[in-house]
Amino acid sequence: MLFGLAKDRPLPVVIDEFPYLVRNAPALPSQLQAAIGVRSERHRKERPRILLCGSAMSFMGRLRSGASPLYGRAGLDLVVHSLGFREAAEFWGIQDPRLAVLVHAIVGGTPAYRREFVDDDVPDGPDDFDAWVCRTVLNPARPIHGEAPYLLAAEPDLRDRSLYHSVLAAVAGGHRTSGGIASAVGRKATDISLPLTVLKNCGLLIAEPDAFRGNRTTYHVAEPLISFHHAVVRPETALLSRRRGAAKVWEHSRPTFLSKVVGPHFARLCRAWVEWHADPETFGGMPIQVSSGTVADPVSRAGLEADVVVHGAIGQDQGILLSVGEAKWHKVMHLGHL
């Protein structure tokens, strides 16, 4: 019926959460393809403009693949990313930079988390942050408390969800390499190659090449709320379900939050600053690649992690190492760190 409403101009048709509709009506993409094909040939001026939206990244990506009935019919492919750190701080109305980092390390840049999920509850300054955590993400009565597991559930094609949750928990717990993740979940490295690929395609994991070792890849959780869930909420589910244990849970989980969640998150914010905001003159050249890396220390026989490694270009020379930096959230940096 929608295809017959347009008369003298194209009619905009917006279908939200398209993957859920297709789950219950698998023939829907073919039906749209047939309708679009007929209208585009006979009534080009009356053809509706269809905007398909969905939060399942892998599913939406497959709509443009050669096996999809809608292949070749897309005029726009737009991925709507979450707000960056600065934009998120402005959106939340937080002016204190330290408080903005702490809040961003939990909720990231998803706008709905402020409006619908915490009902516009914003920390009233740095001293209110602990109380804000207890009354929002640690409060089972708030929708944001149980949102993290639903982010994985939004992907309709995942089978062994317990394995995928375990992989995310391992990465959130500090296991960054495929070998470390496999060991943490009690599987062989070959057994988790598929889950790592799927989670990366879903936009839930970020794979970064090591700055100094080309054959080594490190993984990071893309959504801060998932990291917070696995580091703080999931281990204390039983106590939090009583709805009286939020303050007690937060009291002994706060150090874990600062080390496992805020520390790595702050390092990623530093890398993002180099990529998007830093003046090229800061590094004496144009940054091309910003990543983290590990170098071997032959004296201590251990690996030293560098949080912000900048490769760039000077003149015609490409890939020059411009800068190696550390990012410490809980310490003041000095020459000893250098």
N, C-alpha and C positions, 0 to 999 in steps of 0.2 A: 504494500500500500504506500510506503514511503517513497517508492520510486515513481509513483504517479502524482505526487503532490507538487513537484517542481514545474513551473510553467514558463516564466520569462527569465528566470535566473537559477543558477545551481542552488540546491537545497543542502545546507549543512546537516549531516547526520552523525552524531557522536555516540559511539557504543563503548561504554566503560567496562573494565574487567572482562574483556573479551575471552580470555582463557577459560573462565568459569562457565560462560555460556556454551563454549565449544565442548567442554567436558560433558554437558548434559545434552548437547545437540551437535554431534560430530560432523554432520553434513553442512553445518552453517557456512564454513569457508567456501564450499562448492556452490552453495546456493547464492552467496554473495557474488562469486565469480560469474555465475550464469547471468545474474541480474545486471551486473556491471557491464558484461560483454554485450548484452542485448541493447542496453541503453546507450552505450558508447558508440554503437554502429548506427542506430536509427535516430537517436535523439541526443546528439552530443551537447547541445545547449541546455538541455534539461537534466543532464546527468547529475545526480547528487554527489556532493563531496563527503565521502565517508571517512571519519576519523576513528580508527580502532585504537583503543587504549588498553593497557594491561600491565600489571606489576610483575608478571612472570617473565623475566628477561629472556630465558632460553626459548620459551614458547613463542614470544613475539618475534624473536629473531628468525625462527624457522618459517614464519609466514612469508619471508622473502626468499626462501630457498627454492631450488628447482623442483622439489617434490611437492610444494604447496600449491593448491589450486589458485592462490592469489599471487603466484610468482609473476613478476613483470608488470604488476598493476599498481604498484606503490609509487606515488609521486613525491613522498616525503618520508624519511626515516629519522625520527627525532627521539633521542634519549634524554629524558628530563632528569638531570642529576640533582642531588640534594644540595642545599646551600653550603657554601664554603664557610670556613671558621668566622671570618669577618662579617659576612652577610648573616650568618646564624646569630652571632652576638647582637647585631643590630635588630634582627627580627625578634629576639627574645627581650630586647631592651636592656641588655646587660652591658654596662660601661666598664666595670672592673675587669681587666684582662685576665687575671688569675681565675676569677670566678667564671669567666666565659669559657676558659679552657676546661675547667672541671665539669661544667654543664655539657659542653660539647663532647667530652669524653664519654658521656652517658647517652645522650639523645642524638648526637650528630647534628645534621642539618635538615632533618625531615620536618617541614612546617607543621604537619598535622599533630606532631607530638606535643606541641604547645597548646593548640586550640582544642582539639577533641580529646586527646589522651590524658592531659593533666588539667583540663578546664582552666587554662590561662594562669595556672599557679606558677609564678616565677620567683626564684630566690630573692628575698629582700636584703641583698647585700651578702658579703662573704660569710658573715656570722650566721646566716640563715641557711647555708648550704646543707649542713648535716641534717637539719630538721626537714628541709625540702626533700632530700633523698628518702627519708623515712615516710613522709606523707605522700610520696608519689610512686617511684619505681619499686620501693619495698612494701608498698601498701597493696594487698591483694584486691582491694576494692577499686583500685584505679585500673583502667584499661591498659595503661602502659606497662603494668607489672607483668602481664602474660603475653606481651606483643612479640617478643623475640622468637619464640618457637613458631609463631604463625608466619614469620618471614620465610621460613623454610617450607612451611606447609603450602605457601602460595604457588610453589612449583608443582604442577600437576603430574609430572612424569617421573618423579622420584619414587623408587621402590623401597629400598632398605633405609628408611628414614633414621633408624637408630644409629646406623653406621655414619650417616651424614652428620647427625648431631654430635657423635663422638669425635669426628674429625674437626668440626668447628670448636668443640670444647678443648681439644688438644692444641689447636692453634692459639686459641684465646689464653691457654695456660702457659704459653711461651715456647711451644715446640714449633719451629719455623720451617724446618727442612722435611722432605718427604720421609727420610729415614727416621727422624725424631717423631714425626706424627704417627708413622706406622708402629713404632715401638710403644707409643703412648696408648694407642687403641688396641694393641695386642694383635696386629695383623702384619702380613708381609708387605714390603714396599710395593710389590706388584698389585696387591689387593686394593690399595688405596689410590692407585693412579687414576682410575675412572672417577671415584668420588671427588678427587681434587679437580679434575677437569670439569666435571659437572658443576661443582660449587663455583668455580671460576667463571664458567659461562653464565651462571645464574646471577653473577654480580655480588656474591656473598663472600668470595675470597679474592684477594689480590695477589698475583704472582709477580715477584720482582727478581730480576737477575742480580746475582752478587756483583758488586762493583769491581771486585778483584779476581773473581773466579768464574769464568764464563760458563762452566758446566754445573754451576750450583744455583739453585733457585730457592728463594725464601718466600713463605706465604704469610699473609696478614689478613685478619678479618676485616672486611670492608665496612660493615655496619657496626658502629660503636655500641649500640644497644645489645647486640649479640655478645660482644666481648664482656660487657658488664653482667649480662645474664649468666654466662658460664663461670665467671670469676666470683660473683657475689651471690646472685639469686639462687641459681640451681643447687649449690651445695647446702643451702639453708632452707629448702622448700618446706620441709616439715615444720620447722620453727616459725617460718613466716605465715604458714597457713593458719596458725592460731590467732593471727592478727594482733598479737601483743608483743611479738618478739622483734619488731623492726629496729628499735633502738639498740637492743642487745646484739642483734646480728651486725648492725652497722658499726658498733663499737669495736668488735674484733675483726671485721672484714675491711675496715677502712685502710689499714696498711696494705692489704692485698690489692685493693682498688688502686692505691697510689703507685704500687710497683708493677702490677700486671696489666693495668688498664691505662692509667694516666701517663706513665712513663713512655710506653711504646706509642701512645696516641700523640704525645707531645713531640716525639721524634718525627712522626709522620707530618705533623703540622709544620715543623721546621723544614722538612723537605718540600712541602707544598709552598712554603714561603719563597724558597729559592726558585721554584719553577714558575710561580705566578706573580710575585711581587718584588723580588730583589732587583736592584739596579745591576746590570751586567758589570759595571765598574767595580762592584763589590768584590768580584772574583778575578778581575783583570782580564776577563774574556767572556764570551757569550756562553752561558750554560746550555749544554745539549742533553746531558743525561744526569739525573739526580737520583741516587739510590743509596742503600746501605751496603756494607761489605764487611768481610772478615779477613784479617791478615794473621799469618802465623807468627807467634813470638817464640823464636828458638831458645831463648833463655828460660822462660817459664814453661815452655812446651805446651802452650795454650793458644787459643785464638783470641784476638783482640777485635772487638766489634767497633766499627765506625758508623755512626748513625746518619751522617750527612756527607756523602761523597759526591763531589761535583766534577764531572768531566765536561769539557767544553772546547771551544775553538778560539785560537788566536791567529788572526790572519788567515792563511790557507791551511794551517795545521788543524786537523780535526782529532777529537778524542783525547785531548791533553788533560791530565789530572790538574785541576785548578784548585781544589780545596778538599781537605779532610776535616770533618768536625764531629764533635760530641754534643749530644743533647741530654742534659740532666735536668729533670723537673724539680727534684728535691734538694739540689746542691747548687752552691754558687761556684761557677767555673773559675779556675785559676791556672797558673803555670804548671802545677803538679799534674793536672789532667792532660795538658799538652805533652 
